Amino acid sequence: MLKYVNTGIVFSEIPDETTLAINLSNCPCRCPGCHSAYLWEDIGTPLMPDSLDALVKKVEADITCVAFMGGDADPMAVAALARHLRQAHPALRRAWYSGRIRMPRNFEKTLFHYIKLGPYIKHLGPLTSPTTNQHLYKQTSDGNFEDITQCLWKK
């Protein structure tokens, strides 16, 4: 079961989107130097379709995207929530930030408009650094994914 610890409206995680970021706990990646190490613990409130709807309803007029930040312990549950969002809130884009190197087997990635992959490696820097190992992909109109990481690089 996925649990969330907190949420926030953010402007820099997904380019050109005003995003409700939902921080999920129980992260199995445990990246050294992680700025959110508190999310390694199995803490928080269960995130189910009804609680997701309640979170979205509070800010729906102010956002264009919902991002699941983590959820690597149960990626199929993240996909199920994205599927729910697609039906219940079709105007909102969906994103997943994963610390995985690649997509899980049989993962329905087309449920997402954006997917970030890669563990945080301190000496390579975050997504905003041109030396990062992490990549942000955007789904194109033909269903493929384009690497848009450079849009996040600070100049």
N, C-alpha and C positions, 0 to 999 in steps of 0.2 A: 504494500500500500504506500502510495506517495504521501508525503507530508510536506507542508510548506511552513516556513518560519516567519517570513515577512514578504511584503510586496512594496513596490514603488513605481511611480511613473518616471520613466527615464527617456532621455533624448539621444544618447550616444551609443547604445548597444546595437541598434538596428538603424542603418542610414535612412534618412528621410521618413522615419516613423516616430510617432509618439507611442511609447510602448509601456504596457503594464508588465513589469518584470516580476515573476513569481519565483522566489528563492526556495528551492526544494532541498530537503535535508537527506541525510544518510548517503552522502557521496562516497562511493567506493574508490574514487580516483586518488584521493589524498595527495594531491600535487604538493611537493615541497615548495614553501614560499607562498602558498595559497592565501589570498587576502580574505577569504571567507571560510577559514578553517572550522568555524563554529558549525558549518553545514555538514561536516563529516559525521556528526552525531545523529542518531535516530531520534530527532526531536520535532516538535511542531504539531500542527493541526492537520488531520487527514484532508487530502484534497480529492474531493469527489465531484461529479458533475454538478450537483446542487450547490456545493460550496464555491466551485469555480464560477458558476452563474452569479452568485451573490457578490463575489469579488469584482466581476466584470460589470455588473449592473451599477455599482457605485460610481464607476468612472467611464462607462461606455461612451458617453458624449465627448469625452476628452482624449480618447485613445484611438489609434489606428491598428494596433498590433498587440498581441499577447505573447510573451516570451516565457517559456519554461526554462528556468536557470538551474540546470542539473536534472536529476531524475535518472542518472546512469545506473542506479541499482535496479530499476524496473522500466526500461525504455518502452516496453509494450503498454504499460500504464500511461506513459506520456503520450504515446500514439493514440490511445483510446480517448484521452482528454482532448487531444487535437481534433479527433473525429467528432467528438461532441461539440466543440467550438464551431466547427465547420457547419454543423446543422443548426445549432442554437443561435449563433452570432455570425452569419455568413459574410458580413461586411468587414469583419476583423481579419487581419493577417495573423499568421501563426508562426512562431519561431521556437527553436530548441537550441539551447547552448549545452553542448555535451563535451565532457573531457575525454571522450573516446578518440582513438586515432582514426577509426573508420566506423561506418554505420553498422549496427547490429544486423546479423543475418535475418532475413525475412522482415525487415523493418520497412514500414510503408512511408517512405520519406516524402512522397508527394502530398501528404497531409500538411506539410509545412511549406511556407513561402521562403523561410530562411532557416539555415542550419549552420551552427558553428561547431567545428570539430577540432579537437586537439587539446592535450593536457597543457597546463601552464608550466613552462620551463623558464625559471627566473632569468637565466643569463641570455635567453632569446627575446625576452620581453613579452608584453601583452599584445593584444590585437592591434593596438595603436602604433606599434613599432614595426618598421619595415623588416626587421630581423626575426619577427615572430614565427613560430612553427604552427600557430593556430590559423585556421582559415574559416572565413564566413562565406557561405554560398547562398545564392538567391536563385529560386526556381524561375526558369524562363518560360515563355509562352508555350514552348514545345514540350515542357515537362522535364527538361534537363536542368542541371544546376551549374551556374556560373560562379566562379570565384570572384567575390567583390571585396576581398580583404583590404585592398589598397584604398578603398573609400574611407577606411577608418584610420589610415596612417596620418599622424600629425606631421604637418609640414613646417 
